[in-house]
Amino acid sequence: MASESSPLLAYRLLGEEGVALPANGAGGPGGASARKLSTFLGVVVPTVLSMFSIVVFLRIGFVVGHAGLLQALAMLLVAYFILALTVLSVCAIATNGAVQGGGAYFMISRTLGPEVGGSIGLMFYLANVCGCAVSLLGLVESVLDVFGADATGPSGLRVLPQGYGWNLLYGSLLLGLVGGVCTLGAGLYARASFLTFLLVSGSLASVLISFVAVGPRDIRLTPRPGPNGSSLPPRFGHFTGFNSSTLKDNLGAGYAEDYTTGAVMNFASVFAVLFNGCTGIMAGANMSGELKDPSRAIPLGTIVAVAYTFFVYVLLFFLSSFTCDRTLLQEDYGFFRAISLWPPLVLIGIYATALSASMSSLIGASRILHALARDDLFGVILAPAKVVSRGGNPWAAVLYSWGLVQVRKYLLRLDVRKDHVKFWRPQLLLLVGNPRGALPLLRLANQLKKGGLYVLGHVTLGDLDSLPSDPVQPQYGAWLSLVDRAQVKAFVDLTLSPSVRQGAQHLLRISGLGGMKPNTLVLGFYDDAPPQDHFLTDPAFSEPADSTREGSSPALSTLFPPPRAPGSPRALNPQDYVATVADALKMNKNVVLARASGALPPERLSRGSGGTSQLHHVDVWPLNLLRPRGGPGYVDVCGLFLLQMATILGMVPAWHSARLRIFLCLGPREAPGAAEGRLRALLSQLRIRAEVQEVVWGEGAGAGEPEAEEEGDFVNSGRGDAEAEALARSANALVRAQQGRGTGGGPGGPEGGDAEGPITALTFLYLPRPPADPARYPRYLALLETLTRDLGPTLLVHGVTPVTCTDL
């Protein structure tokens, strides 16, 4: 037997020297000296505290006020019936043999095997870690609600500074206190838990006495904001004392809006809150390694704790229903303080339950981790957690868990970190009307996302009120098939709206999840070019579908309508198109307008390395060509955003061989060389490899005129339509003149020249803001059309997000 390699088998049957373990498990790691806790201190106290938690003080009114007494009792019976089944299972396993350290993990792994036990044990461990962090953060919030500098309640003392850093400090200090107690051993933890138990019991006793001793009173409720931010008159709830009319009014359900969330409650939502206050029955089982007789203490102590908490909950339900009107129950969940003989004692109870829950979670997590480490299920990863003190206390597992509770506090900084420039990624929402004409753009956007979020959005025009069913849901299958066939990594989000503009607003607001939300809107360019049907020429879509085979899906060509015929009405007019761009910028989203993406070289849109004999350039013009200016205009946010997007594209394997060129526009009186040196220094800091070429821009095109105060004001300026059109044509000619020129190469491209020389595969241009006056939207769009005419594939980009940083 001693030569068996299974750690579970060896640990279960043999001690360190091959001596059979006694029935009570005292020969486990740590020896009998580690088993000091009685049934009451080791099981009853931690289980009662975990089951009560903060719910017993702050959610009794919530449950009774919304569900009424009868449904509240029904919920309680259902919850405790579920708990009873779990408790009986634990009792059966605990009395089936020797129980050692590890609580639920040990019992499950020895009953169902290491595979099931290990997976459940790991999840149970992580749940305890997160539970400890949540309890501590809840405790910090509860303290700051009364003592914080920003406390808004009438009884706030406002002595503790607030802010994210302060909150993290308070939580860390409390975690240090909890971790210190648990590190010093189960004996100190048991004494601390017993002290907490006395505080909670005293607080509950004061509440129960207050129901009887306190006379009727009116309790002022938290004021609610009125319409337009105005204040409503003060409102009051009523503590009536024992009154049969009050009980009668509280018997039935009265589900209403939860004043803390604004959501309307129902049976399921109230039951979810109540059931959360009935869990925690494994707190005693987690201490199995420290119990004198775990096979007897776990079932007996857990049953006593469950019966005790059930009795207290029932008593509080009845007393609340007899003495508090429904307004008080629904509008002030913390009414225990208002009716207490000594309100601070209720606060002490709230803080004590939160602190005890965190201690129970941390010490329970450490015991589970120690058991997982002893069984070698995760190898060297958990090896440090095997270390114990001479008394058998797994202090290393406690420190391990303490550190994870702290990998959990810092997760709260995600909302701050996601906005930091060093962690920025393009998260794209591409609006597509008909994918037949947008297939190259769909693939180009997939290359620009750099591992970020990519959402394909489509707006179906209509009003659900006038339709028999939702026309959007049946379309998802076709769009998901499109994503698979195009081999792009994108989510699909469809919406129904009376207009494309409103639908675009919906998608910009609701697409994504949490921090993963679109920050960049991508649109095809609005021009008169006839749409192409790329399904007919793309190999991935031109293959005929085997629709004759049973069970085969229809071809994509049958799922999307044919392209719009030239001259036919559009779903989006020019005015709404520019308005959609303006809406996105108002919502602080970056905007990309893609023109002539169908002319992109096919090899650049492939998933391969992009190897080709033809050399290509990617040109970047980080200057608003429709508002010429000299000086360091390339360092503004939008110009740097263009550089970032072009650099991201160059990281894609299909674009590795393309050369990035940045054109630095000089004013007519600006000396060459100085600005180029500054730009090269910036590129070196940003680690962007690119050619820099200076071109003179501004002579005869508005040079020396005052710079407009806001981007896009060229449309609103005194410059006439003819002059603005001439400026756009001049800028277009400047860009086209550079497209066929490369380092060491002769002229080429659209103006003629050496056909074998490098050509520009894609041009990035600065997109000006739309004008403030919507009446000038058509003129703005016409100028963009002139600026990009015959440039080939072009991306007009306006960035509002800082995306570069040279600091560590």
CORSUL-V188308 format. One record per residue. N is the residue number from 1. RES is the residue in one letter. PSI is psi in whole degrees, 0 to 359 (* if undefined). OMEGA is omega as a letter, one per 20 degrees, with the letter a starting at -180 (* if undefined). D_CENTER is the distance of its C-alpha to the mean C-alpha in Angstrom with 2 decimals. Layout:
n->(N:N)
res->(RES:RES)
psi->(PSI:PSI)
omega->(OMEGA:OMEGA)
d_center->(D_CENTER:D_CENTER)
//
This chain:
n->(1:2:3:4:5:6:7:8:9:10:11:12:13:14:15:16:17:18:19:20:21:22:23:24:25:26:27:28:29:30:31:32:33:34:35:36:37:38:39:40:41:42:43:44:45:46:47:48:49:50:51:52:53:54:55:56:57:58:59:60:61:62:63:64:65:66:67:68:69:70:71:72:73:74:75:76:77:78:79:80:81:82:83:84:85:86:87:88:89:90:91:92:93:94:95:96:97:98:99:100:101:102:103:104:105:106:107:108:109:110:111:112:113:114:115:116:117:118:119:120:121:122:123:124:125:126:127:128:129:130:131:132:133:134:135:136:137:138:139:140:141:142:143:144:145:146:147:148:149:150:151:152:153:154:155:156:157:158:159:160:161:162:163:164:165:166:167:168:169:170:171:172:173:174:175:176:177:178:179:180:181:182:183:184:185:186:187:188:189:190:191:192:193:194:195:196:197:198:199:200:201:202:203:204:205:206:207:208:209:210:211:212:213:214:215:216:217:218:219:220:221:222:223:224:225:226:227:228:229:230:231:232:233:234:235:236:237:238:239:240:241:242:243:244:245:246:247:248:249:250:251:252:253:254:255:256:257:258:259:260:261:262:263:264:265:266:267:268:269:270:271:272:273:274:275:276:277:278:279:280:281:282:283:284:285:286:287:288:289:290:291:292:293:294:295:296:297:298:299:300:301:302:303:304:305:306:307:308:309:310:311:312:313:314:315:316:317:318:319:320:321:322:323:324:325:326:327:328:329:330:331:332:333:334:335:336:337:338:339:340:341:342:343:344:345:346:347:348:349:350:351:352:353:354:355:356:357:358:359:360:361:362:363:364:365:366:367:368:369:370:371:372:373:374:375:376:377:378:379:380:381:382:383:384:385:386:387:388:389:390:391:392:393:394:395:396:397:398:399:400:401:402:403:404:405:406:407:408:409:410:411:412:413:414:415:416:417:418:419:420:421:422:423:424:425:426:427:428:429:430:431:432:433:434:435:436:437:438:439:440:441:442:443:444:445:446:447:448:449:450:451:452:453:454:455:456:457:458:459:460:461:462:463:464:465:466:467:468:469:470:471:472:473:474:475:476:477:478:479:480:481:482:483:484:485:486:487:488:489:490:491:492:493:494:495:496:497:498:499:500:501:502:503:504:505:506:507:508:509:510:511:512:513:514:515:516:517:518:519:520:521:522:523:524:525:526:527:528:529:530:531:532:533:534:535:536:537:538:539:540:541:542:543:544:545:546:547:548:549:550:551:552:553:554:555:556:557:558:559:560:561:562:563:564:565:566:567:568:569:570:571:572:573:574:575:576:577:578:579:580:581:582:583:584:585:586:587:588:589:590:591:592:593:594:595:596:597:598:599:600:601:602:603:604:605:606:607:608:609:610:611:612:613:614:615:616:617:618:619:620:621:622:623:624:625:626:627:628:629:630:631:632:633:634:635:636:637:638:639:640:641:642:643:644:645:646:647:648:649:650:651:652:653:654:655:656:657:658:659:660:661:662:663:664:665:666:667:668:669:670:671:672:673:674:675:676:677:678:679:680:681:682:683:684:685:686:687:688:689:690:691:692:693:694:695:696:697:698:699:700:701:702:703:704:705:706:707:708:709:710:711:712:713:714:715:716:717:718:719:720:721:722:723:724:725:726:727:728:729:730:731:732:733:734:735:736:737:738:739:740:741:742:743:744:745:746:747:748:749:750:751:752:753:754:755:756:757:758:759:760:761:762:763:764:765:766:767:768:769:770:771:772:773:774:775:776:777:778:779:780:781:782:783:784:785:786:787:788:789:790:791:792:793:794:795:796:797:798:799:800:801:802:803:804:805:806:807:808)
res->(M:A:S:E:S:S:P:L:L:A:Y:R:L:L:G:E:E:G:V:A:L:P:A:N:G:A:G:G:P:G:G:A:S:A:R:K:L:S:T:F:L:G:V:V:V:P:T:V:L:S:M:F:S:I:V:V:F:L:R:I:G:F:V:V:G:H:A:G:L:L:Q:A:L:A:M:L:L:V:A:Y:F:I:L:A:L:T:V:L:S:V:C:A:I:A:T:N:G:A:V:Q:G:G:G:A:Y:F:M:I:S:R:T:L:G:P:E:V:G:G:S:I:G:L:M:F:Y:L:A:N:V:C:G:C:A:V:S:L:L:G:L:V:E:S:V:L:D:V:F:G:A:D:A:T:G:P:S:G:L:R:V:L:P:Q:G:Y:G:W:N:L:L:Y:G:S:L:L:L:G:L:V:G:G:V:C:T:L:G:A:G:L:Y:A:R:A:S:F:L:T:F:L:L:V:S:G:S:L:A:S:V:L:I:S:F:V:A:V:G:P:R:D:I:R:L:T:P:R:P:G:P:N:G:S:S:L:P:P:R:F:G:H:F:T:G:F:N:S:S:T:L:K:D:N:L:G:A:G:Y:A:E:D:Y:T:T:G:A:V:M:N:F:A:S:V:F:A:V:L:F:N:G:C:T:G:I:M:A:G:A:N:M:S:G:E:L:K:D:P:S:R:A:I:P:L:G:T:I:V:A:V:A:Y:T:F:F:V:Y:V:L:L:F:F:L:S:S:F:T:C:D:R:T:L:L:Q:E:D:Y:G:F:F:R:A:I:S:L:W:P:P:L:V:L:I:G:I:Y:A:T:A:L:S:A:S:M:S:S:L:I:G:A:S:R:I:L:H:A:L:A:R:D:D:L:F:G:V:I:L:A:P:A:K:V:V:S:R:G:G:N:P:W:A:A:V:L:Y:S:W:G:L:V:Q:V:R:K:Y:L:L:R:L:D:V:R:K:D:H:V:K:F:W:R:P:Q:L:L:L:L:V:G:N:P:R:G:A:L:P:L:L:R:L:A:N:Q:L:K:K:G:G:L:Y:V:L:G:H:V:T:L:G:D:L:D:S:L:P:S:D:P:V:Q:P:Q:Y:G:A:W:L:S:L:V:D:R:A:Q:V:K:A:F:V:D:L:T:L:S:P:S:V:R:Q:G:A:Q:H:L:L:R:I:S:G:L:G:G:M:K:P:N:T:L:V:L:G:F:Y:D:D:A:P:P:Q:D:H:F:L:T:D:P:A:F:S:E:P:A:D:S:T:R:E:G:S:S:P:A:L:S:T:L:F:P:P:P:R:A:P:G:S:P:R:A:L:N:P:Q:D:Y:V:A:T:V:A:D:A:L:K:M:N:K:N:V:V:L:A:R:A:S:G:A:L:P:P:E:R:L:S:R:G:S:G:G:T:S:Q:L:H:H:V:D:V:W:P:L:N:L:L:R:P:R:G:G:P:G:Y:V:D:V:C:G:L:F:L:L:Q:M:A:T:I:L:G:M:V:P:A:W:H:S:A:R:L:R:I:F:L:C:L:G:P:R:E:A:P:G:A:A:E:G:R:L:R:A:L:L:S:Q:L:R:I:R:A:E:V:Q:E:V:V:W:G:E:G:A:G:A:G:E:P:E:A:E:E:E:G:D:F:V:N:S:G:R:G:D:A:E:A:E:A:L:A:R:S:A:N:A:L:V:R:A:Q:Q:G:R:G:T:G:G:G:P:G:G:P:E:G:G:D:A:E:G:P:I:T:A:L:T:F:L:Y:L:P:R:P:P:A:D:P:A:R:Y:P:R:Y:L:A:L:L:E:T:L:T:R:D:L:G:P:T:L:L:V:H:G:V:T:P:V:T:C:T:D:L)
psi->(324:342:0:139:346:118:327:316:314:320:326:324:334:148:194:324:19:12:134:139:144:168:328:3:17:346:10:178:133:339:180:337:338:344:94:343:139:176:319:308:326:336:306:309:306:327:317:314:321:324:324:307:210:350:322:336:330:359:7:313:323:313:308:322:322:316:340:163:315:312:328:317:322:317:317:319:318:315:315:337:317:317:322:320:318:317:318:323:316:319:318:318:318:328:5:352:191:132:125:193:148:351:233:323:314:315:319:317:326:347:316:354:162:329:310:315:318:316:316:320:319:315:321:323:311:325:319:322:311:322:322:315:316:319:318:319:323:322:317:315:320:320:316:336:335:318:355:155:336:14:136:350:159:338:12:138:336:56:344:128:149:168:165:315:318:316:319:322:314:316:320:320:316:321:323:320:313:315:323:317:314:328:327:356:165:332:311:321:318:320:320:321:322:320:318:320:319:319:316:317:319:321:317:322:320:325:314:319:323:325:327:321:335:136:173:143:155:136:121:133:160:126:143:144:140:189:143:27:6:159:136:158:152:143:154:141:165:125:109:355:183:118:124:327:321:316:317:319:334:3:313:170:151:59:132:189:133:120:347:335:340:0:146:128:158:183:315:316:323:320:324:320:316:317:327:330:357:358:187:13:347:2:320:321:329:340:19:328:343:0:143:317:80:327:334:321:321:307:316:310:322:318:318:316:319:316:319:314:324:316:317:316:315:317:317:324:313:314:320:319:328:332:346:131:165:329:316:318:322:337:354:90:342:36:347:322:322:334:0:147:324:92:323:333:329:319:318:319:319:313:322:318:319:319:319:323:321:319:316:318:319:315:326:319:318:323:321:317:319:319:319:320:319:326:0:32:337:17:218:346:319:11:320:336:354:341:134:161:176:329:1:8:122:70:329:322:326:315:321:311:322:318:320:322:320:*:341:320:318:345:337:346:2:320:329:317:327:337:355:141:327:344:12:139:145:127:105:141:110:117:123:130:295:117:345:323:359:14:314:320:324:320:324:318:326:327:331:348:338:49:2:190:142:118:129:119:143:137:120:127:134:174:120:333:331:7:147:335:170:118:354:318:317:346:343:323:317:318:323:324:323:315:317:314:323:348:49:156:91:151:161:131:117:150:161:129:152:338:156:323:313:321:322:321:317:312:322:329:322:347:148:187:127:232:343:79:149:135:358:128:131:129:148:157:147:104:186:8:134:134:143:153:93:347:334:337:340:128:327:342:343:349:132:137:141:78:354:342:137:133:358:150:150:156:149:332:337:350:341:142:160:160:156:135:146:133:354:156:150:157:344:126:165:322:312:330:310:325:325:320:315:321:315:318:324:329:12:39:143:156:136:124:124:124:140:35:340:343:5:142:128:325:337:344:1:171:5:201:354:20:126:152:340:126:138:149:152:112:136:127:90:38:140:99:345:6:78:141:151:192:192:52:346:352:9:171:316:318:318:329:320:315:319:315:320:322:319:317:323:343:345:135:323:343:9:323:352:146:132:125:133:125:121:114:126:147:163:337:11:132:135:153:316:310:324:321:318:320:319:323:319:315:324:318:322:358:45:122:117:155:142:126:131:136:143:130:128:336:125:8:44:16:141:356:152:141:135:152:326:150:140:351:355:331:326:355:176:354:132:170:320:319:320:322:320:322:317:319:322:318:321:317:322:315:317:327:333:350:331:11:132:169:119:4:159:178:149:200:211:337:2:189:204:114:341:353:168:144:162:119:330:138:131:123:153:121:116:158:147:154:159:330:115:337:340:5:314:321:319:314:322:322:321:324:318:319:324:7:128:23:354:199:123:139:115:121:133:117:134:356:126:129:4:147:137:2:153:*)
omega->(a:a:r:a:a:a:a:a:a:a:a:a:a:r:a:a:r:r:a:a:r:a:a:r:a:a:r:r:a:r:a:a:r:a:a:a:r:r:a:a:a:a:a:a:a:r:r:a:r:a:r:a:a:a:a:a:a:a:r:r:r:a:a:a:a:a:a:a:a:r:r:r:r:r:a:r:r:a:a:r:r:r:a:r:r:a:r:r:r:r:a:a:a:a:a:a:a:r:a:a:r:r:a:r:a:a:a:a:r:r:a:r:a:a:r:a:a:a:r:r:r:r:r:r:a:r:r:r:r:r:r:a:a:r:r:r:r:r:r:r:r:r:a:r:a:a:a:a:a:a:a:a:a:a:a:a:r:a:a:r:a:a:a:a:r:r:r:r:r:r:r:r:r:r:r:r:r:r:r:r:a:a:a:r:a:a:r:r:a:r:r:r:r:r:r:r:r:r:r:r:r:r:r:r:r:r:a:r:a:r:a:a:a:r:r:r:r:a:a:a:r:a:r:r:r:r:a:r:a:a:r:r:r:a:a:r:a:r:a:a:a:a:a:r:r:r:a:r:a:a:a:a:r:a:a:a:r:a:r:a:a:a:r:a:r:a:a:a:r:r:r:r:a:a:r:r:a:r:a:a:a:a:r:r:r:a:a:a:a:a:r:a:a:a:r:a:a:r:a:a:r:r:r:a:r:r:a:a:r:r:a:r:r:a:r:r:a:a:r:a:a:a:a:r:a:r:r:a:a:a:r:a:r:a:r:r:a:a:a:r:r:a:a:a:r:r:r:r:r:a:a:a:r:r:r:r:r:r:a:r:a:a:r:r:a:r:r:r:r:r:r:r:a:a:r:r:a:r:a:a:a:a:r:a:r:a:r:r:r:r:r:a:a:a:r:r:r:r:r:a:r:r:r:r:r:*:a:r:a:r:r:a:a:a:r:a:a:r:a:a:a:a:a:r:r:r:a:r:r:r:a:r:r:a:r:a:a:a:r:r:r:r:r:r:r:r:a:a:r:r:r:a:r:a:r:a:r:a:r:a:r:r:a:r:a:a:r:r:a:a:a:a:r:a:a:a:r:a:r:r:r:r:r:a:a:r:r:a:a:r:r:r:a:r:r:a:r:r:r:a:r:r:r:r:r:a:r:a:a:a:r:a:r:r:r:r:a:r:a:r:r:r:r:a:a:r:a:a:r:a:r:r:a:r:a:a:a:a:a:a:a:r:r:r:r:a:r:a:a:r:a:r:r:r:r:a:r:a:r:a:r:a:r:r:r:r:r:a:r:r:a:r:a:a:a:r:r:r:r:r:r:r:a:r:r:r:r:r:r:a:r:r:a:r:r:r:r:r:r:r:a:a:r:r:a:r:a:a:r:r:a:r:a:r:a:r:r:a:r:r:a:a:r:a:r:r:a:r:r:r:a:a:a:a:r:a:a:r:r:r:r:r:a:a:r:r:r:r:r:r:a:a:a:a:a:a:r:a:r:r:r:a:a:a:r:r:a:a:a:a:r:r:a:a:r:r:r:a:r:r:r:r:r:r:a:a:r:r:a:r:r:r:r:r:r:a:r:a:r:a:r:a:r:r:r:r:a:a:a:r:r:a:r:r:a:a:r:r:a:a:a:a:r:r:r:r:r:r:r:r:r:r:r:a:a:a:a:a:a:a:r:r:r:a:r:r:a:r:a:r:a:r:a:a:a:a:r:r:a:r:a:a:r:r:r:r:r:r:r:a:a:a:r:r:a:r:r:r:r:a:r:r:r:r:r:a:a:a:r:r:a:a:a:r:r:a:r:a:r:a:r:a:a:a:r:r:r:*)
d_center->(50.97:50.24:49.68:46.88:43.75:41.27:39.68:39.07:42.71:44.13:42.02:42.92:46.65:47.73:47.42:47.64:51.33:51.41:52.42:51.22:48.75:50.04:48.77:46.78:44.79:46.14:46.72:43.11:41.75:42.69:45.83:47.07:46.60:42.82:43.35:44.17:42.18:43.84:42.48:41.91:40.20:38.34:37.17:37.97:36.61:33.16:32.70:33.73:31.46:28.42:29.27:29.85:26.89:26.02:26.30:30.07:30.18:27.47:27.13:30.76:31.28:28.11:29.38:33.03:32.48:30.52:32.00:35.47:37.55:38.48:35.06:33.65:36.37:35.65:31.98:33.16:35.65:33.15:30.72:33.59:35.05:31.91:32.10:35.80:35.29:32.94:35.38:38.31:36.67:36.03:39.63:41.02:39.33:40.12:43.78:44.16:44.76:44.00:40.51:39.30:36.22:32.75:32.72:30.99:30.44:34.15:35.35:33.21:33.94:37.65:37.78:35.64:35.65:33.57:31.26:30.06:30.35:28.45:25.41:25.36:26.17:23.28:20.77:22.76:22.68:18.92:18.72:21.26:19.51:16.31:18.75:20.64:17.80:16.74:20.47:21.06:18.31:19.70:23.10:22.29:21.09:24.21:26.44:25.13:25.54:29.24:29.91:27.29:28.53:26.33:27.38:28.35:30.34:34.13:34.55:32.12:33.85:31.60:32.61:29.43:27.61:23.91:21.02:18.13:20.73:23.03:20.54:19.65:23.43:24.24:21.80:23.19:26.71:26.22:24.73:27.78:30.03:28.54:28.61:32.18:33.37:31.97:33.25:36.74:37.04:36.98:40.07:38.50:35.36:37.68:39.54:36.45:35.17:38.61:38.62:35.25:36.70:39.66:37.58:35.50:38.70:40.46:37.73:37.79:41.57:41.61:39.46:41.80:44.84:43.44:43.26:47.02:48.14:46.36:48.02:46.55:44.49:42.27:38.79:37.13:33.64:30.70:31.39:29.23:28.90:31.27:31.27:30.77:29.66:33.08:33.74:35.06:38.09:37.53:37.05:38.30:37.82:40.89:41.75:44.96:46.09:47.25:47.93:48.55:47.43:44.06:43.74:44.81:42.22:39.44:40.48:38.67:35.06:33.86:30.20:28.94:25.97:24.02:24.62:21.50:19.02:21.36:20.93:24.21:24.75:26.48:27.91:24.87:22.47:25.15:26.01:22.47:22.72:26.27:25.67:23.07:26.05:28.32:26.58:27.32:30.55:29.99:30.20:33.93:33.80:31.58:34.60:36.95:37.99:39.30:41.12:44.90:45.09:41.66:43.24:44.66:42.27:39.02:40.33:42.49:40.08:37.15:39.43:40.77:37.33:36.19:39.46:39.28:35.77:36.74:39.83:38.01:35.43:38.29:40.29:37.54:36.94:40.67:41.17:38.31:39.64:43.19:42.56:39.54:39.34:36.33:35.35:35.04:33.11:30.57:30.26:30.37:28.63:30.02:33.58:34.94:35.22:37.12:39.69:40.04:43.34:41.54:37.90:36.97:37.57:34.73:32.42:33.77:33.00:29.37:28.93:30.97:29.00:25.65:27.41:29.12:26.01:24.44:27.78:28.08:24.68:25.38:28.94:28.13:25.49:28.08:30.75:28.74:27.86:31.54:32.69:30.40:31.78:35.36:35.09:34.00:31.51:29.16:31.95:31.91:28.20:29.02:32.60:32.28:31.22:34.75:36.40:38.03:40.42:44.08:43.37:40.77:37.68:34.75:33.73:32.05:29.63:28.94:28.20:26.03:23.95:24.06:22.54:19.60:19.05:19.21:16.06:14.19:14.96:13.93:10.35:10.30:11.12:7.94:7.96:11.57:11.66:9.69:12.51:15.19:17.70:18.08:14.62:14.82:14.86:16.11:13.77:16.50:17.38:20.98:22.98:25.78:28.80:30.75:29.58:33.26:33.59:30.20:30.11:30.71:28.04:25.58:26.40:26.49:22.95:21.92:23.67:22.10:18.44:18.95:16.41:13.70:12.47:15.62:16.09:19.64:20.20:23.47:24.99:27.71:30.13:31.19:30.97:29.93:32.57:35.31:34.16:34.94:31.62:28.34:29.34:25.84:25.08:28.12:27.07:23.96:26.27:28.04:25.00:23.55:27.07:27.07:24.00:25.77:29.09:27.90:26.14:22.98:19.41:17.83:16.12:18.30:17.65:20.86:21.89:25.20:26.46:29.92:29.37:27.46:26.55:24.95:23.18:21.76:20.43:18.77:17.11:15.97:14.32:12.86:12.23:8.98:5.66:3.03:4.44:6.32:8.83:12.55:14.30:17.66:19.91:22.63:25.81:29.19:32.08:34.21:37.79:40.81:40.58:41.14:38.12:38.60:37.96:36.30:36.23:40.00:39.88:36.76:37.77:34.61:35.40:39.16:39.92:41.49:39.64:41.71:41.55:44.73:43.29:42.36:38.68:37.71:35.11:36.51:36.44:33.70:36.58:37.21:33.65:33.34:36.13:38.41:37.74:38.88:42.58:43.71:44.46:42.65:40.45:36.82:33.81:32.87:35.49:35.61:34.94:31.67:30.64:30.98:29.46:26.29:26.19:26.81:24.09:21.45:22.81:22.83:19.08:18.80:18.20:20.37:22.97:24.86:28.04:29.59:33.35:35.59:32.93:35.32:37.71:35.46:37.31:36.33:36.17:33.41:31.18:31.91:29.81:32.61:33.70:35.17:38.60:41.17:44.52:43.54:42.07:39.36:38.06:34.75:35.79:33.72:35.17:33.00:35.28:35.50:38.69:39.36:39.64:41.60:41.51:42.56:41.24:37.86:35.94:33.99:31.82:29.97:26.23:26.93:29.48:27.26:24.52:27.25:28.13:24.61:24.28:27.77:27.13:24.08:26.36:29.01:26.84:26.91:29.89:31.54:31.78:32.81:36.43:35.92:36.96:34.89:37.14:36.35:38.92:39.70:41.55:44.37:46.19:49.91:50.97:48.38:49.79:48.31:46.77:45.22:42.03:41.75:41.97:39.16:36.94:37.85:36.99:33.54:33.01:34.21:31.68:28.84:30.45:30.92:34.10:35.77:39.20:39.85:42.49:43.94:45.21:47.09:45.59:46.89:50.66:51.87:48.43:47.97:48.35:48.97:47.60:45.41:41.72:39.80:37.62:34.56:33.46:34.85:37.77:40.15:40.08:41.01:43.56:47.30:47.38:48.76:47.38:49.90:49.03:45.27:46.03:48.24:45.54:43.10:45.88:46.70:43.12:42.97:46.23:45.04:42.00:44.11:46.75:44.38:42.84:45.80:46.41:45.23:46.27:49.71:49.73:51.75:50.72:49.33:46.88:47.66:50.59:52.35:53.27:52.60:50.76:49.83:48.10:44.36:42.77:39.52:37.01:34.30:34.44:31.68:32.82:31.64:30.68:32.03:30.39:31.89:34.66:34.22:36.87:35.77:39.42:39.20:36.35:38.92:40.63:37.37:36.64:40.26:40.06:36.98:38.98:41.94:39.95:38.46:41.54:42.69:40.24:38.92:35.18:33.51:30.03:30.09:27.08:26.03:23.33:22.01:19.51:21.08:20.47:23.19:23.91:26.92:26.05:24.90)
//
